[in-house]
Amino acid sequence: MADRLLTVDEAAERLGTGVRFVRRLIQERRIRYVKLGKPVRIPESAVAAYIEQRTIPSLQEARAARFGKAA
């Protein structure tokens, strides 16, 4: 099934930011987007990937990943 395309407003809402921030991400090509003539849409998967790439693990998660899980 195709990925849902979000408007800039919807992407900003999902990220909890303003529209200007999302437009800057697009301008700097820091997030994938689809250009449909003049309108721009952002795939839901691009928003999820942006969040995932910038999520900092807790110390507990980082230790578990580094040393393996303790029994």
Residue pairs with C-beta under 8 A, 6 or more apart in sequence:
3 43
3 44
3 45
4 43
4 44
5 34
5 41
5 42
5 43
5 44
6 14
6 41
6 42
6 43
6 44
6 47
7 39
7 41
7 42
8 19
8 22
8 23
8 26
8 40
8 42
9 19
11 22
11 42
11 47
12 18
12 19
12 21
12 22
14 47
15 21
15 22
15 47
15 50
15 51
22 31
22 42
25 31
25 50
26 33
26 40
26 42
30 50
31 42
31 46
31 47
31 50
32 42
32 43
32 46
32 49
33 40
33 41
33 42
33 43
33 46
34 40
34 41
34 42
34 43
57 65
64 70
